[in-house]
């Protein structure tokens, strides 16, 4: 039986990102993916939000995506919200179809020591105190210390683990398709009694359309004739639609795993949370799940940290997923076209016209206002570290460039040798730096400049120094394991 430290079920964006994170940490990781190649039918998700771009920047690969995408200055929560004044280098949504996002991620992972089992699926598993036996669709088995389910909303891993997938059933369904059209369609959004519909341009002269169905349909595989009939019913013409590249149906069902972990089995991405695509948060949330989990799992496997560190993955990411579900449910209601719903929508539009509300909701949709609860303290504590331009002994550097290796980082702004890492000096990188500008956080604004910050590999601030080392040893032990000398 072939053994790996970690087996990931599913090689979509979440599984790929997690594989890359683990490989950077020197973990033997394998990905089981049902597709024979990374090719993806259809465009799927359409972009990367600011925080996802930041985590890609933290690994030194963001330009691979930016060079192929198209930046847009607005996020969307019921109405377009400008994000151009948000304090981040990536104050935009990068328009880039999922098939390209996956390809670029796969190219990066291909440069790392990751094993792929393609054309196969995880069909079952059995876990014990020492690991997990993972059964594959060709009859083979793999042995792993941990199994991660990144295998989508119908996750076999989640179902086999018996993890509850609580939520709300569908009330509305939409048809989504990409195809060619002989006639010029009515571009943009169109509203009728059934709801809001849209037709836009896809790749290579194709047309991408989303149609609200008049009645709820739950079958996942609609056909060409259903799309033609829906187009004709809504627009009075099917515009000569032909050569379908992809047809699918989605609903407003929202569900979330009650637990992101069952002993040696963990969930990430759509396996942990499903919701309609309003606001484009699904892929982005999954990639950020992976970055939160990867370094923690690596430390546990290396026996740097106790197994209990993995509990912080659920504690931190489950509330984030719940917030995304809430936002998508709200946007689904705001898309309804009956008079009462439109009245609510008008009130929300008016509220979002205020600067404070716009900034708050824009930062939330972009993933920039995530705040993990690490207790009371400086406003930076538990928030993403800004990508400052600092001066170091090596010259000018960006903070994110110091995170490319996915290692913990202490930045000292108090003068050379101001903070002692003690027994963690081999585990945590320490850099003396100078920064003369103001410290600004999304939605919070200007905050007091700290004398030092301890940054986790995922870019979140685990401790803030304010002219002394109070709490530093405790933070180091919490996140980066105990030492013989602490």
N, C-alpha and C positions, 0 to 999 in steps of 0.2 A: 504494500500500500504506500503510495506516494504521500509524503508529509510536507506541510508548509506551516509557518507560524500563523498565518492568517489566510483564510479563503474568503474572497468576496464574491457573492452571488450577484451578477449583474454588472455589465461593463458600459453603462450609460455615463452621463456626466458625474453623478455622485460616486459611482464605483471607480471611475477613472481617477477622480481627484483624490479619493481615499488611497488608492493604490500608489499614486505618486507621493503622497505624504508619508506613507509607511516606508516606501523604498528610500526616500531621502533620509529616513531615520535608520536605515540599515536593516530593515525587517524583511524576512523572506515572505513575500506576498504573492498570491495567485488569484487571478480573476477568471470566473466561469461565466461565459457569455454565450447566449443561444445563437447569436448571429455569427455567421462564418467570417465576416469582416466587419469593420466599423461603419460600413455604409448604412445610412438610415433612410428609410422610405419617407418622403415628405420633409417639409421644413421644420415641423413641430414648433418648439418654443422659439421666440423671436429676439431675445436680447439678454444682455448682461447689465445688472444694476451696479451702482457705485461700489457697494461694499464687496461684491464679488470681484469686481475689477481690482479693488485694493488687495484682496487676498491673493489674486494672481500676480499682482505687482510685488507682493511680499515674497513670492517665489521666483521673481525675475523673469516671468513669462508673459506679462500682460501685453507687451508690444506685438506678440504673435497674433493676438486677437484684435487689437486696435488697428493693426495694419490691414485687416480684412473687413472690418466693420464700419458702420456709419454712426457717428455720435448724434444723439438727439438731446436737446436741452431740457426736455420735459419728461417727468414720470406721469403716471395716470392713476388717480383715485377719483372715479366718477367724472372728473374733468381733468384736462391737462394741467400739471403743476410745474412751474419753472423751478429747476434745481441749480441753475447756473451760478447762484450766489452762495451755494453750500460750501463750507470750508473743506474741500478735498480736491486732490488733483484730478479726480475722475468725477466731476460734477455734471454727469450726463448719463444717459442710457446708451449703451453700445448696441445698435441694431445689427444682429448677426444671427442667422438661423441656427437652430440646434445641430443640424447635420454638420455645419462648419465648426461649431463649438466642440462637438465630439471629435471631429477629425483632428483639430489642433491639440486638444487634450491628449488624444491617443498618440500623436506624434511625440509629445513631451514624455509621456509614460514609456513610449518605445525606446527612449534614450536611457531609461532606468532599468535596473534588474527586476523586472516584473514578469512572471510567467502567466501566459494566457491559455485557457482551455476553451477554444472557440467551437461553435456548433454544438454546444452542450448546455444542459440546464441542471441545476440542483433540484433533485426530485424528492429528497428526504434527508434527514440527518438524525443522529443520536448523540447526545452529549453526556459526558461523565465528568468526574472531578478533575481530570487531567486534560481534557480536550473534547473535540467533536469529530465524529466520523461522518463525512459528507458523501452522500450517494449521488452519482451523476446519471444522466439519462442514457449513457451507453453501457451501464452496468458496472462501471468502475467506481472505486471509492477513493476519497482523499482524507487524510488525517490532518487536523489543524488544531492549534491551541484555541483559536477563536474563529467564528463564522459571522460574517457581516452580511445582512440582507439588504442589498441595494437593488432588488429585483422587482421594483415597481409596485403599483397600487394593488395588484393581485398577488402580492408576494407569497411565494411558497414557503419561504423562511418564516415569515410572520405567522402564517396559518399553522405550520407544523409546530412552531413554538407555543401555539395556543394563546397568543397575545391578543387581547380584545382590541377590536378596531371600531371604537365608538364614534358616533356622529349622527348625521342627519341624512335621510334618504333624498333622492332627487325629486325636484318639482318641475324642472325645465330641462329641455335638451336642445342641443345645437348640432347642426351638420357643419363639418369643416372639410374642405377639399382644396386640392390644387389641380389645375387642368389648363388646357388651352381653350380659347374662345374664338369663334369665327367673327362674331359681331362685337362692337365696342360696348362694354357694359356700363351701367351706372356706377361710377367709381365712388368710393367713400361710404359713408353710413347712410342707411335708409331706415326709417321708423314706420311701423304700422301697428295695428292692434295686437299682433303676436309678440312684438318686441323690436329690438334693434338688430339690423343686419349690416354686413359690411363686405365690400369687394375691393381688393387691393392687388397690387402687383407682386408677384412672387419672383423666383429666379428664372432666368433663361426664357423670358417672354411668357411665362405662365401667369395664371391668375389665381389668387388665393381668396377664398370666400368663407365667411362664417354666417350661417343662417339660423335664426331662432325658429324652432319648430312649433307649429300651432298646438300640437299635442305631445305630451311626454312620450319619448321612445327610449327604450333601455337596451335594445339590441346593439351590440358594439360594432357590427360590420354592415353599414348601409351600402347600397349599390348605386351605380350610375343613374338608373332611372329615378331613384328617390331624390337625388340631387337635382335632376332636370325638372321633376315635378315641383319641388320646393321653389326653385328659381322662378318657374312660370307662375306659381301661385303668388309669389311676393312681388315680382317685377313685371309680370305679364309676358316674359320671354325667357328662354333658357340660353339666349345669346350664342347658340350653336356650340355649347360646351362639348368638348371631346378630349380624347387622349388624357384620361385621368391619371395623374401621378400618384395620387393618394386620396383616400376618402376615409373619414372617421366620424365618430359621434362622441360628444362629451356632454356631461350633465352638471348640475350644480350640487351634486352629492359632495359632502365634506365629511371626512373621517380622519381620526388620529389614533395612533397606537397608544394604548393606555400606559405602556412601558416601552422604552426604547432599548431595554436590556432584559434578557433572561439568562442569568449566569454567564455562559460563554458565547451567547448569541446576542448580537446587537442589530439594530435597524437604523437605516439612514435614507434620506430622500423620500421618494414616493412610497416606499415600503412603510414609512413611519407616518406619512401625512398625505392625503389627497384632497384636492379642492379644484374648483373651476379656475381657468387661467387668467381671470381678470387681474390686471396689474402686472402680470408676468413674473410672479414670485416663486413658482414651483421649482424650476431648475436652480435658481439662485439660492433658495433655502437649502436645497440638497447639497450643493457644493459647499456651502458654509457649514452644514452638518459635518461633512467629511473633514474639513479643516479643524473643527473643534475636536473630533474624535481621534484623528490620526496620531497626534503627538502623545495623547494620553495612553492610547493602546500600545504604542511603541515603548513608552516608559514602563508599563506594566509587564510587557513581554521581556524586556531587558532586566526586570526586577529592580529597577530604579525606584519605582513607586508601587505601593500596595494595590491589590485588585480593586479596592474601594474607590480609587481615583476614577474608575469608569462610571461610578454612580453620578459623578458630576456632569457627565455627558447628558444624561436624561434631565438632571436638575436644571441645566442651562438651556438646552435646546428644546425641550418640550414646551416651555412657555413661549418661546419664539414661534414654534410651529402653531401653537394655539392662537397666537396673535394674527398670524397669516390667515388661518381659517376664518377668524372673525372678520378680517378685512375683506376677504373674498365673498363671504356671505353678505356683508353690507353692500358691496358693489353689485352683487346679483340683484338684490332688492332695488337698488337705485337704477337698474337698467329697465325695470318694468315700465310699461307705458300707460297704465291706467291712471286716472286723474289723481287718486290719492297718493300713489307712489311718485308721480311727477311733482306733486306738491312738496313731498319730502325731499326729492331731488333738488328742487329749486332752493329750498332752505339750506341744504348742504352746499350747493354751489355758491350761495351768498356768503356762507360762513368761510368757505375756502378762498374767497376773495380777499380776506384779511391776511395781512402779511404773516402774523404769528401762526395762524392755522395752516397757511400754505407751507411755511418752512417746516412745521412739525410733521405734517402728513407726507411731504416730499421726502424728508429724511427717513421716515418710517418705511415708505415704499422702497427706498434705496438701500435699506438695511444699515443706515449710518447711526441710528439712535439706539441700537441694541445695548442694553445695560445689564450685565450679569451681576447678581447680588452678592458682593463680597463683603458686605457690612458697611458701616458708616465710615466716612473718610472723605478725601479729596474728590472732587467731581470726576477726575480721570479714572478713579478706581472702578474696574469692571467694564470700562468702555474701550473702544478701539483706540490704539495709539495713533495720533496724527503723524503724517509722513513729513516731518520737519526737515528742512535743509540745515544740517548741523556742521560744525567745524570740528574735526578730530585730528589726532596726530598723523593720520594718513591723508589729511586734507579735507576738502568739502565732501560730504556724503549725505545721501538721503537716508532717513531712518529705515525705510522699507528695504534698502539694499543690505542692511545689517541682519535681515530676517530671511535671506535667500536660502540658507541652509536649514531653516526650520528649527533653530536652536533657541533656548531661553536667552534673554538678553537683559543686562542691567546697564542703563545709561546714566552716567554720573554727570550732572551739570554743576557740581559744587566745587570744582577744582580737582586737580590731579590727586588720585588716591583717596578720595573722600569717603569711600564705602568699602567695607571688607566683606568679601563673599565667604571667607573661611573655608570650610570643607566642601563648599559647592563650586569652588573656583574652576574645577575641571569640567563641571557640568553646565555652568552658566557663563556665557560670554560677557565680559565687562568692557565697556568703552567709556572713556572720558570725552565729553563733548561740550561745545559752546553753542548756545542759541540765543540770539538777541531779539527775536520777534515776539509777538504776542501769541499766547496759546488760545486757540479758538476751537470750540467743539460744536458740532451740529446741534441746533435748537437751543443749546445752553449759552452759546456766545463765548465771551472772553472769560477765562478762568485763571487763577493764580498760577504763576510759574513754579513748578516743583524743583527740588534740588536733585532728585533722582527718580527714575521709574524702573520697575521690574516688569518686563514684557514677556508674556507667554509666547510660544511658537506660533499661535494663531493670531497674534497681534493685539491681544487684549491685555490691559494693564492690571497686573496682579498685586502691585504694591506701589505706593507713592511716598517718596522721601521728602520730608519737610524740615530740613536742616538737621536731621538726626537719623539713626538707624532703627528707631522703634518699630517693631513689628516685622523687620526684614527677615530675620531668621525663621519666624513662624510662617511667613509667606513662602519662603524658599522650601521649607519642609512640607508645606501643604501641597505645593504644585510640583516640586522637583525632587521629592523623596528625602528621607532622613540621611544623615551622614554619620560616620563613626566619631566625628569631632564636634558635632553640634551640641 
